[in-house]
Amino acid sequence: MAERTTAKILIVDDDEGVTQTFARMLRLEGYQVRTAVSAETGLREAAHSHPDAIILDLRMPLLDGLGFLRRLRAHDDQRKTPVAIVTGDYFLDETIANELQELGAELRFKPLWLEDLVGLARNLLQSKVIH
């Protein structure tokens, strides 16, 4: 289980309550967690800490999750970082959903309960091993 204690996960969500709740739940599972409450801060954190996986909100002011993902994928060392986009928007435009898929992001819907979040983290980290 050493992988779980060394795996680094970045959570990017403009709702600090969500960010802190997700971080707390994942830390209890043994993950190293970094957080950011804006896409810009998240991109800087990703460049600095090179997370093993990123859990990202879709709807954020200024730069949204899709913009974050486009910019993240523009960096060679971040092209294969597993990313999950999380949104409360159940009526997502098909073109957005398609682009998220093309950029290699999993799509999940809020709310995420503890077992959903932990399962998502495990899936993202397993996909990193496969790539």
URWO-V290255 format. One record per residue. N is the residue number from 0. OMEGA is omega in whole degrees, -180 to 180 (999 if undefined). D_CENTER is the distance of its C-alpha to the mean C-alpha in whole Angstrom. Layout:
n=<N & N>
omega=<OMEGA & OMEGA>
d_center=<D_CENTER & D_CENTER>
//
This chain:
n=<0 & 1 & 2 & 3 & 4 & 5 & 6 & 7 & 8 & 9 & 10 & 11 & 12 & 13 & 14 & 15 & 16 & 17 & 18 & 19 & 20 & 21 & 22 & 23 & 24 & 25 & 26 & 27 & 28 & 29 & 30 & 31 & 32 & 33 & 34 & 35 & 36 & 37 & 38 & 39 & 40 & 41 & 42 & 43 & 44 & 45 & 46 & 47 & 48 & 49 & 50 & 51 & 52 & 53 & 54 & 55 & 56 & 57 & 58 & 59 & 60 & 61 & 62 & 63 & 64 & 65 & 66 & 67 & 68 & 69 & 70 & 71 & 72 & 73 & 74 & 75 & 76 & 77 & 78 & 79 & 80 & 81 & 82 & 83 & 84 & 85 & 86 & 87 & 88 & 89 & 90 & 91 & 92 & 93 & 94 & 95 & 96 & 97 & 98 & 99 & 100 & 101 & 102 & 103 & 104 & 105 & 106 & 107 & 108 & 109 & 110 & 111 & 112 & 113 & 114 & 115 & 116 & 117 & 118 & 119 & 120 & 121 & 122 & 123 & 124 & 125 & 126 & 127 & 128 & 129 & 130>
omega=<-179 & -179 & -177 & -177 & -180 & -178 & -180 & 180 & 176 & 177 & -180 & -180 & -179 & 176 & -175 & 177 & 178 & -179 & -178 & 178 & 178 & -179 & -179 & -179 & -179 & 177 & 178 & 178 & 176 & 180 & 170 & -173 & 171 & -179 & 175 & -179 & 172 & 180 & 180 & 179 & 178 & 178 & 177 & 180 & 179 & 180 & -177 & -171 & 180 & -178 & 177 & 179 & 180 & 173 & -164 & 175 & 178 & -175 & 176 & 179 & 179 & 179 & -178 & -177 & 178 & 176 & 176 & -176 & 178 & -178 & 178 & -177 & 178 & 179 & -177 & -176 & -179 & -176 & -175 & 178 & 179 & -179 & 171 & 174 & -180 & -179 & 173 & -178 & -177 & -179 & -176 & 177 & -176 & 179 & 177 & 179 & 179 & -180 & 177 & 179 & 179 & 179 & 174 & -180 & 171 & 179 & 178 & -178 & 176 & 1 & 173 & 177 & -175 & -177 & 176 & -178 & 180 & 177 & 178 & 179 & 180 & 179 & 180 & -178 & 176 & 179 & 177 & 179 & -179 & 180 & 999>
d_center=<22 & 21 & 18 & 16 & 18 & 17 & 13 & 11 & 8 & 6 & 5 & 6 & 9 & 13 & 14 & 15 & 16 & 13 & 11 & 14 & 14 & 11 & 11 & 15 & 14 & 12 & 15 & 18 & 17 & 17 & 14 & 14 & 11 & 11 & 10 & 11 & 12 & 12 & 11 & 14 & 13 & 10 & 11 & 14 & 12 & 10 & 14 & 16 & 14 & 12 & 10 & 10 & 6 & 3 & 2 & 4 & 7 & 10 & 13 & 13 & 17 & 18 & 15 & 13 & 9 & 11 & 13 & 10 & 9 & 13 & 14 & 11 & 13 & 16 & 16 & 18 & 16 & 12 & 14 & 13 & 9 & 8 & 5 & 5 & 6 & 8 & 11 & 15 & 16 & 18 & 20 & 18 & 20 & 20 & 20 & 16 & 15 & 17 & 16 & 12 & 14 & 16 & 13 & 12 & 9 & 9 & 10 & 10 & 13 & 13 & 15 & 13 & 15 & 15 & 16 & 14 & 11 & 12 & 13 & 10 & 9 & 12 & 12 & 9 & 11 & 14 & 13 & 13 & 16 & 18 & 17>
//
